C-alpha cells in the first residue's frame, strides 16, 4: 500500500507517476506492490505472485483491489479498502485509531476524529456481512482500535 511506503518513497513514486520520469527509470524495476493512493498501480510482473488471502468464504487480493465473499464481489471505497488491507494483511494485530488515521489518511491524527475511523469501519463491516451466518471479520478492541480475526 502507498501508506506503507516511507515519506521519501512516497515522494519518489508521486514524482514518477505525475511527471512520467520514465526516461531513466525502468518500469519493470518498480515493485508491483507499489500502489499510489488506490488509483494507480504498477502492473504485476508475471513471475511475482499476487498478495492474496483466503479465509473461509472471504477472498482478498491486494493487487486487484478485490474482496469477495462467497464469490460475490464486495464494492469498497478507497478508504474502506485501505483499512481492510491493513487489517487482513496483519491478522490479529491491533491497529489503534491513531495508527489507522496515520496510515490510511496520512495525516496527523489530531485532524481527524475516531468518529471518522468508526464510520468507515462500520460501513466496511456492513458490506462484509452479506449473510447472517458469516463471521465478523473486523473485530473491535474496546477503546483501542480494530483487528482482523476469524
Residue frames relative to the residue before (quaternion, step in Angstrom):
aa qw qx qy qz dx dy dz
X 1.0000 0.0000 0.0000 0.0000 0.00 0.00 0.00
X 0.6048 -0.5662 0.4251 0.3646 3.51 -1.16 0.68
X 0.6492 0.5439 -0.3186 0.4256 3.58 1.01 -0.82
X 0.6773 0.4965 -0.2949 0.4558 3.59 1.16 -0.44
X 0.5316 0.6006 -0.4173 0.4273 3.59 1.27 0.03
X 0.5491 -0.5838 0.4693 0.3708 3.57 -1.20 0.50
X 0.6790 -0.4831 0.3536 0.4249 3.58 -1.25 0.31
X 0.6540 0.5047 -0.3134 0.4684 3.60 0.96 -0.82
X 0.6563 0.5026 -0.3116 0.4685 3.57 0.97 -0.84
X 0.6259 0.5357 -0.3340 0.4580 3.59 1.04 -0.77
X 0.6591 0.5010 -0.3083 0.4686 3.59 0.95 -0.88
X 0.6594 0.5097 -0.3119 0.4562 3.59 0.92 -0.88
X 0.6714 0.4873 -0.3005 0.4706 3.57 0.92 -0.88
X 0.6267 0.5328 -0.3308 0.4625 3.57 1.00 -0.80
X 0.6609 0.5002 -0.3062 0.4682 3.59 0.89 -0.93
X 0.6456 0.5279 -0.3189 0.4503 3.55 0.95 -0.88
X 0.7087 0.4609 -0.2696 0.4611 3.58 0.80 -1.01
X 0.7419 0.4384 -0.2407 0.4465 3.58 0.81 -0.99
X 0.7674 0.3560 -0.1911 0.4978 3.60 1.00 -0.73
X 0.3677 -0.7666 0.4668 0.2433 3.57 1.26 -0.16
X 0.2214 0.8096 -0.5137 0.1779 3.58 0.92 0.85
X 0.1710 0.8223 -0.5216 0.1498 3.55 0.71 1.08
X 0.4945 0.6847 -0.4348 0.3125 3.62 1.19 -0.17
X 0.7977 0.2208 -0.1384 0.5438 3.62 1.05 -0.57
X 0.6630 0.4401 -0.3048 0.5233 3.57 1.28 0.18
X 0.2999 -0.7294 0.5876 0.1813 3.55 -0.88 0.97
X 0.4417 -0.7246 0.4614 0.2589 3.59 -0.53 1.17
X 0.6399 0.5372 -0.3284 0.4405 3.61 1.10 -0.59
X 0.6235 0.5428 -0.3410 0.4475 3.60 1.24 -0.27
X 0.5882 0.5682 -0.3720 0.4390 3.60 1.24 -0.23
X 0.5026 -0.6646 0.4483 0.3236 3.62 -0.79 0.93
X 0.4996 -0.6809 0.4487 0.2922 3.55 -0.93 0.92
X 0.5952 0.5825 -0.3731 0.4089 3.61 1.18 -0.37
X 0.5163 0.6637 -0.4241 0.3364 3.60 1.18 -0.39
X 0.0019 -0.7924 0.6081 -0.0482 3.54 -0.69 1.11
X 0.2297 -0.7834 0.5673 0.1081 3.54 -0.89 0.94
X 0.8299 -0.2627 0.1177 0.4779 3.54 -0.29 1.35
X 0.6664 -0.5486 0.3064 0.4013 3.58 1.01 0.72
X 0.6616 0.5104 -0.3175 0.4483 3.61 1.22 -0.02
X 0.7795 0.2141 -0.1097 0.5783 3.57 1.09 -0.66
X 0.0368 0.7865 -0.6165 0.0096 3.53 -0.98 0.75
X 0.4516 -0.6451 0.5424 0.2927 3.52 -1.20 0.60
X 0.4986 -0.6761 0.4346 0.3246 3.62 -0.70 0.96
X 0.5564 -0.6178 0.4557 0.3179 3.51 -1.13 0.78
X 0.3785 -0.6744 0.5818 0.2517 3.54 -1.06 0.83
X 0.5661 -0.6471 0.3929 0.3263 3.55 -0.96 0.81
X 0.7102 0.4513 -0.2730 0.4662 3.62 1.11 -0.52
X 0.6322 0.4898 -0.3447 0.4915 3.61 1.23 0.23
X 0.4169 -0.7109 0.4987 0.2686 3.59 -0.85 0.89
X 0.5409 -0.5882 0.4868 0.3528 3.54 -1.26 0.41
X 0.4339 -0.6386 0.5594 0.3017 3.54 -1.26 0.46
X 0.1144 0.8180 -0.5410 0.1585 3.54 -0.12 1.35
X 0.0846 -0.7526 0.6501 0.0613 3.53 -1.25 0.61
X 0.0734 -0.7586 0.6466 0.0305 3.55 -0.96 0.97
X 0.0761 0.7856 -0.6065 0.0964 3.58 -0.68 1.12
X 0.7975 -0.1673 0.0734 0.5750 3.56 -0.03 1.27
X 0.8234 -0.1562 0.1561 0.5227 3.57 -0.74 -1.10
X 0.6112 0.5716 -0.3329 0.4346 3.59 1.29 -0.21
X 0.0349 -0.7621 0.6465 0.0092 3.56 -1.02 0.91
X 0.0514 -0.7860 0.6157 -0.0216 3.56 -0.99 0.97
X 0.0214 0.7682 -0.6396 0.0185 3.58 -1.01 0.88
X 0.3960 -0.7534 0.4823 0.2073 3.55 -0.54 1.23
X 0.7144 0.4774 -0.2769 0.4301 3.59 0.72 -1.04
X 0.7116 0.4119 -0.2520 0.5103 3.59 1.07 -0.66
X 0.2927 -0.7678 0.5010 0.2715 3.56 1.36 -0.20
X 0.4210 0.7122 -0.4244 0.3680 3.50 0.99 1.01
X 0.0080 0.7416 -0.6706 0.0155 3.51 -1.05 0.92
X 0.0353 0.7816 -0.6220 0.0309 3.56 -0.87 0.98
X 0.1110 -0.7376 0.6602 0.0884 3.51 -1.26 0.55
X 0.8212 -0.0560 -0.0443 0.5662 3.53 -0.66 1.22
X 0.6656 -0.5409 0.2496 0.4495 3.52 1.07 1.01
X 0.5332 0.5860 -0.4186 0.4440 3.60 1.24 0.28
X 0.3932 -0.7263 0.5045 0.2518 3.64 -0.61 1.06
X 0.2283 -0.7537 0.6044 0.1203 3.55 -1.05 0.85
X 0.2791 -0.7752 0.5482 0.1438 3.57 -0.60 1.15
X 0.0142 -0.8064 0.5898 -0.0414 3.57 -0.56 1.21
X 0.4880 -0.6116 0.5257 0.3338 3.54 -1.19 0.56
X 0.6965 -0.4540 0.3383 0.4408 3.57 -1.27 0.21
X 0.6894 0.4741 -0.2877 0.4661 3.60 0.83 -0.95
X 0.6350 0.5197 -0.3344 0.4635 3.60 0.96 -0.80
X 0.6652 0.4960 -0.3081 0.4653 3.59 0.93 -0.88
X 0.6678 0.5000 -0.3104 0.4557 3.61 0.90 -0.84
X 0.6223 0.5114 -0.3379 0.4867 3.60 1.02 -0.73
X 0.6862 0.4853 -0.2872 0.4595 3.57 0.82 -1.00
X 0.6130 0.5555 -0.3430 0.4450 3.60 1.03 -0.75
X 0.6511 0.5097 -0.3140 0.4666 3.56 0.90 -0.91
X 0.6997 0.4824 -0.2747 0.4498 3.56 0.86 -0.96
X 0.7313 0.4449 -0.2646 0.4442 3.59 0.71 -1.01
X 0.6808 0.4745 -0.2955 0.4734 3.60 1.08 -0.62
X 0.7295 0.2790 -0.1898 0.5950 3.56 1.36 -0.09
X 0.0509 -0.8567 0.5116 0.0422 3.61 0.69 1.05
X 0.8388 0.1765 -0.2056 0.4722 3.49 -1.18 0.91
X 0.5503 0.5772 -0.4196 0.4335 3.62 1.21 -0.05
X 0.3387 -0.7438 0.5434 0.1914 3.55 -0.86 0.98
X 0.1502 -0.7543 0.6347 0.0743 3.54 -0.93 1.00
X 0.3585 -0.7303 0.5405 0.2145 3.56 -0.71 1.07
X 0.6700 -0.4671 0.3796 0.4345 3.54 -1.30 0.26
X 0.6645 0.5186 -0.3004 0.4465 3.56 0.93 -0.93
X 0.6401 0.5145 -0.3260 0.4682 3.59 1.00 -0.79
X 0.6585 0.5102 -0.3149 0.4549 3.59 0.91 -0.86
X 0.6527 0.5012 -0.3174 0.4713 3.57 0.93 -0.84
X 0.6651 0.5074 -0.3018 0.4573 3.57 0.92 -0.89
X 0.7487 0.4228 -0.2232 0.4592 3.60 0.85 -0.96
X 0.7440 0.3948 -0.2275 0.4888 3.59 0.97 -0.77
X 0.7571 0.3425 -0.1990 0.5195 3.58 0.85 -0.92
X 0.2538 -0.8014 0.4954 0.2190 3.57 1.27 -0.41
X 0.5454 0.5693 -0.4021 0.4655 3.52 1.05 0.86
X 0.6013 -0.5046 0.4592 0.4159 3.51 -1.30 0.27
X 0.5163 -0.6935 0.4060 0.2960 3.57 -0.79 1.01
X 0.5572 0.6092 -0.4070 0.3907 3.62 1.15 -0.26
X 0.6346 0.5440 -0.3328 0.4366 3.60 1.20 -0.43
X 0.7527 0.2810 -0.1668 0.5715 3.57 1.20 -0.44
X 0.3740 -0.7316 0.5238 0.2247 3.53 -1.10 0.59
X 0.6481 -0.4771 0.4097 0.4296 3.52 -1.32 0.17
X 0.5592 0.6197 -0.3785 0.4001 3.55 1.16 -0.59
X 0.6266 0.5324 -0.3409 0.4557 3.61 1.00 -0.77
X 0.6562 0.4849 -0.3059 0.4906 3.59 0.94 -0.88
X 0.6470 0.5321 -0.3179 0.4440 3.58 0.88 -0.94
X 0.6561 0.5200 -0.3125 0.4489 3.59 0.93 -0.88
X 0.6783 0.4816 -0.2929 0.4713 3.58 0.90 -0.91
X 0.6630 0.4895 -0.3097 0.4743 3.59 0.93 -0.83
X 0.6188 0.5399 -0.3417 0.4570 3.59 1.02 -0.75
X 0.6634 0.4865 -0.2962 0.4852 3.60 0.95 -0.88
X 0.6259 0.5409 -0.3219 0.4605 3.57 1.03 -0.83
X 0.6658 0.5047 -0.2955 0.4633 3.59 0.87 -0.94
X 0.6434 0.5292 -0.3150 0.4548 3.56 0.96 -0.91
X 0.6836 0.4861 -0.2855 0.4635 3.59 0.94 -0.88
X 0.6811 0.4919 -0.2868 0.4602 3.59 1.05 -0.72
X 0.6576 0.5016 -0.3022 0.4740 3.60 1.19 -0.45
X 0.0495 0.8427 -0.5311 0.0726 3.59 0.51 1.21
X 0.7693 0.1371 -0.1051 0.6151 3.57 1.29 -0.21
X 0.5728 -0.6427 0.3846 0.3331 3.61 -0.97 0.78
X 0.6986 0.4785 -0.2857 0.4487 3.61 1.09 -0.56
X 0.4908 0.6447 -0.4433 0.3832 3.62 1.24 0.15
X 0.5164 -0.6365 0.4606 0.3406 3.59 -1.09 0.59
X 0.4820 -0.5890 0.5401 0.3592 3.55 -1.31 0.24
X 0.2845 -0.8057 0.4986 0.1459 3.56 -0.29 1.26
X 0.7347 0.3287 -0.1934 0.5611 3.56 1.07 -0.72
X 0.1345 -0.8124 0.5668 0.0244 3.54 -0.49 1.26
X 0.3855 -0.6927 0.5626 0.2347 3.54 -1.15 0.73
X 0.1527 -0.7053 0.6813 0.1232 3.51 -1.20 0.67
X 0.4359 -0.7739 0.3875 0.2468 3.52 -0.02 1.41
X 0.8607 0.1001 -0.1219 0.4840 3.53 -0.83 1.12
X 0.6910 0.4694 -0.2653 0.4815 3.58 1.30 -0.15
X 0.6814 -0.4340 0.3384 0.4825 3.58 0.63 -1.12
X 0.5905 -0.5754 0.4508 0.3421 3.56 -1.07 -0.82
X 0.0503 -0.7691 0.6351 0.0512 3.52 -1.36 0.37
X 0.4233 -0.6555 0.5563 0.2856 3.54 -1.32 0.33
X 0.2102 0.7578 -0.5931 0.1727 3.53 -0.86 0.99
X 0.2522 -0.7443 0.5947 0.1698 3.54 -1.12 0.67
